[in-house]
């Protein structure tokens, strides 16, 4: 069986398309891995922010209690 020039052209075009698709997929994979790394960093930062918010809530609760005690001491009665 003899391959015609058209057949070689079709085969060559298919190979070129496969190479282009493979290169595109490789680039997409590397970009996705970079984005995963950035997301992991953001998760770490978010966890740190959650910890800090928890600490601030504790401090605010303590201040609220102190202010409530001060109000009671000044007014001589308990707040409603």
C-alpha positions in Angstrom: 0.0 0.0 0.0 1.5 3.3 -1.1 0.9 6.5 0.9 -0.3 9.4 -1.2 0.9 13.0 -0.5 -2.6 13.8 0.8 -2.4 10.9 3.3 0.9 12.2 4.6 -0.5 15.7 4.9 -3.4 14.4 6.9 -1.1 12.4 9.2 1.2 15.3 9.6 -1.7 17.6 10.5 -2.9 15.1 13.1 0.6 14.9 14.6 0.9 18.7 14.8 -2.6 19.0 16.4 -1.7 16.3 19.0 1.6 18.2 19.8 -0.3 21.5 20.2 -2.9 19.9 22.4 -0.3 18.2 24.6 1.7 21.5 24.9 -1.5 23.4 25.8 -2.4 20.7 28.5 1.1 20.9 29.9 0.8 24.7 30.2 -2.6 24.5 31.8 -1.3 21.9 34.3 1.5 24.2 35.3 -0.8 27.1 35.8 -3.2 25.0 37.8 -0.4 23.9 40.1 0.7 27.5 40.6 -2.9 28.4 41.4 -3.1 25.5 43.9 0.0 26.9 45.6 -1.5 30.3 45.9 -4.7 28.9 47.2 -2.8 27.0 49.9 -1.1 30.2 50.9 -4.5 32.0 51.1 -5.9 29.2 53.2 -3.0 29.6 55.6 -3.6 33.4 55.8 -7.3 32.9 56.3 -6.6 30.5 59.2 -4.4 33.1 60.8 -7.1 35.7 60.3 -9.7 33.4 62.0 -7.4 32.9 64.9 -6.9 36.7 65.3 -10.7 37.3 65.0 -11.2 34.7 67.8 -8.7 36.5 70.0 -10.4 39.9 69.3 -13.7 38.4 70.3 -12.3 37.2 73.6 -10.8 40.6 74.2 -14.1 42.4 73.3 -16.0 40.1 75.7 -13.6 40.9 78.5 -14.0 44.6 77.8 -17.8 44.3 77.7 -17.7 42.6 81.1 -15.4 45.3 82.5 -17.7 48.1 81.1 -20.7 46.4 82.6 -19.0 46.2 86.0 -18.0 49.9 85.7 -21.6 50.8 84.8 -22.9 48.9 87.8 -20.4 50.5 90.1 -21.2 54.0 88.8 -25.0 53.7 88.8 -25.3 51.4 91.8 -27.7 49.1 90.0 -27.5 46.2 87.5 -28.1 46.8 83.9 -31.2 45.2 82.3 
